[in-house]
């Protein structure tokens, strides 16, 4: 199994509980290994995942499905 990271920028300012809840919802997806927000840059969510099980676009769509505005950072 390969594990890669994607960085998502979440436009909304989430409080610690909201960040935790979103991390938990992402963690429940098949193929997601470790979703986490960057404490020093709280708009950035880093998600380690297995690309054989889920794609970065699916992760972005799930964040949006949860009601947030977000985009992938980088390529």
N, C-alpha and C positions, 0 to 999 in steps of 0.2 A: 504494500500500500504506500503510495506517495502522499505526502502531506504538503500542501502549499498554503500561503496566506493571501488574503485579499484585504485591502483597507477600504472601508466605506466611510464617507463623510455624511454624518446625520445633521441636517440643517437645524433642527430644533435643539434647544438647550434642555437637556434632560437632567432631572435631579438624580441623585445616587440610586434611589429606589426604582425609578423608571429605567435607568441603565441596566440595573440588575435584572429587572423583569424582561427586558429585551434580550439580554444575554441568555437567560433561561429559555426563552422561546426559540432562539436560534439554536441553542444546544440540543433541543429536542428533535431537530431535523436530522434525518439519516445522512451520514457523511460529515457532519460538523463535529470537529474535535474540540476546539477551544475558542469560543467567542469571548472577546474582552474589549472593554473600552480603555483607551489610553488615559491614565489619570492626569497627565500634564496637558493633554489636548482632548478634552472630554467630548468633542464632536467626532473624534475618530474611533471607529470600531474596527478592530483587527480580528479576522476570523480565520483560524486554521481549519482546513477542511481537506477531504479526500476527493480529488477531482474525478475519480472513477465513479463516485456515488452521487455527487451534486456539483453543479456548475456555479461560478461566481454570479452569473446573471440570476440564478434561482435565489441566491442569498440576498441580492439586492431587491428582487421582487418581494421576498418575504418581509424585509424591513419596511418596504412601501405598503405591503398588505396590512402591516400592523399600524398604519396610519401616519408614518413619518415620511418626510422628504429626504432622499439620500441619493448619492451617486458614488460610483467607484472612483478611487484615486489612482492615478498612474495609468498604465496601459490597459 
